[in-house]
């Protein structure tokens, strides 16, 4: 299975890996685990939209932003390990959704990213997950996703 070929079949490609927006590194590798720091849904270096779910961002937009977070995370991961075929397993995903106090569909938003990981990696893409609502995210982003991968 070639994850990048799977992306191409979906009409998707990895962007250039993004640079950190604060004082941290994009990845940390320890043994066979790679932690990818929280990724915002940047497209060509810019957020396509700011705001919160349940106010000015729809669930469908949130799912699209979650997919973009995954693409950005995979780009950073590839920069760390060289080839996405080295991924043995997506271990965990942490999805953060900026939302109104009454918004309760964080899992639906996170599914946009989770489903893409499964399309890219097959069974190896099934993962544990947290989908958390918050009042605000960095730079006004509606979604942020962090990852833990097991690699060769």
C-alpha positions in Angstrom: 0.0 0.0 0.0 1.4 3.4 -1.0 -0.3 6.2 1.0 0.7 8.9 -1.5 -0.9 6.9 -4.3 -4.0 6.6 -2.2 -4.0 10.4 -1.7 -3.6 10.9 -5.5 -6.6 8.5 -6.1 -8.6 10.9 -3.9 -7.4 13.9 -5.9 -5.2 15.1 -3.0 -1.5 15.8 -2.6 0.7 16.7 0.3 1.5 20.4 0.7 5.0 21.6 1.6 5.5 21.0 5.3 4.5 24.0 7.4 6.7 25.8 9.8 5.8 26.1 13.5 3.9 29.3 14.4 5.4 29.4 18.0 8.3 28.0 20.1 8.1 24.3 19.4 9.3 21.7 16.9 6.8 20.1 14.4 7.7 16.5 15.3 9.4 14.5 18.1 10.5 11.0 17.5 11.2 8.6 20.3 11.9 5.0 19.3 9.3 3.9 16.8 6.8 6.7 17.8 6.5 10.1 16.1 4.4 12.8 17.7 3.3 15.5 15.2 2.5 18.8 16.9 -1.0 20.3 16.4 -1.6 21.2 12.8 -3.9 24.1 11.7 -5.8 23.9 8.4 -3.4 26.2 6.6 -3.6 26.3 2.8 -0.6 27.9 1.1 0.4 29.4 4.4 -3.0 31.0 5.3 -6.1 29.9 7.2 -9.0 29.7 4.7 -11.4 30.9 7.4 -11.4 31.7 11.1 -14.2 31.3 13.6 -16.1 28.8 15.6 -18.4 25.9 14.8 -21.9 26.6 15.8 -21.4 30.3 14.9 -19.8 31.1 11.5 -18.3 27.7 10.6 -20.5 24.8 9.4 -19.9 21.1 10.2 -19.1 20.5 6.6 -16.5 23.3 6.6 -15.1 21.9 9.9 -14.7 18.5 8.3 -12.9 20.0 5.3 -10.6 21.8 7.7 -9.9 18.6 9.6 -8.9 17.0 6.3 -6.5 19.8 5.6 -5.0 19.4 9.1 -4.4 15.7 8.3 -2.7 16.7 5.0 -0.5 19.2 6.8 0.3 16.6 9.5 1.2 14.0 6.9 3.5 16.5 5.1 5.3 17.1 8.4 5.5 13.4 9.2 6.9 12.7 5.7 9.6 15.4 6.3 10.6 13.5 9.5 10.5 9.9 8.2 11.1 10.3 4.5 8.4 8.0 3.2 4.8 7.5 4.4 5.1 3.8 3.6 7.1 3.6 6.9 3.9 4.2 8.9 3.0 1.0 10.8 0.0 2.5 12.5 -1.8 5.7 13.2 -2.0 5.4 17.0 -3.9 8.4 18.2 -5.4 11.6 16.9 -6.3 14.6 19.1 -8.9 16.9 17.4 -9.6 20.3 18.8 -12.7 22.2 17.6 -13.2 25.9 18.3 -16.9 26.1 19.0 -19.9 27.8 20.6 -20.7 26.7 24.1 -23.8 24.8 22.9 -22.0 23.0 20.0 -21.8 19.2 20.6 -20.8 17.7 17.3 -17.0 17.7 17.7 -16.9 14.0 16.7 -18.6 14.8 13.4 -16.0 17.4 12.7 -13.1 15.2 13.7 -14.5 12.4 11.4 -13.3 14.5 8.4 -9.7 13.8 9.5 -10.2 10.3 10.8 -11.9 9.1 7.7 -9.1 10.5 5.5 -6.5 8.7 7.6 -8.4 5.4 7.0 -8.6 6.1 3.3 -4.9 6.8 3.1 -3.6 4.0 5.4 -6.4 1.4 5.4 -6.6 -0.6 8.6 -3.4 1.0 9.8 -5.2 4.3 9.7 -7.8 3.2 12.4 -6.8 5.0 15.6 -7.8 6.1 19.1 -9.1 9.6 19.2 -10.2 12.5 21.3 -12.5 15.2 19.9 -12.5 18.2 22.2 -14.4 21.5 22.0 -12.7 24.7 23.1 -13.6 28.4 23.1 -10.6 29.4 20.9 -7.6 28.0 18.9 -4.4 29.6 17.8 -4.8 32.4 15.2 -8.6 31.9 15.3 -8.4 28.5 13.5 -11.7 26.5 13.7 -9.8 23.1 13.9 -6.4 21.8 15.1 -5.3 18.2 15.0 -2.3 16.5 16.7 -1.1 13.0 15.8 0.8 10.0 17.2 2.2 7.5 14.6 4.1 4.2 15.0 6.8 4.0 12.3 9.4 1.6 11.1 
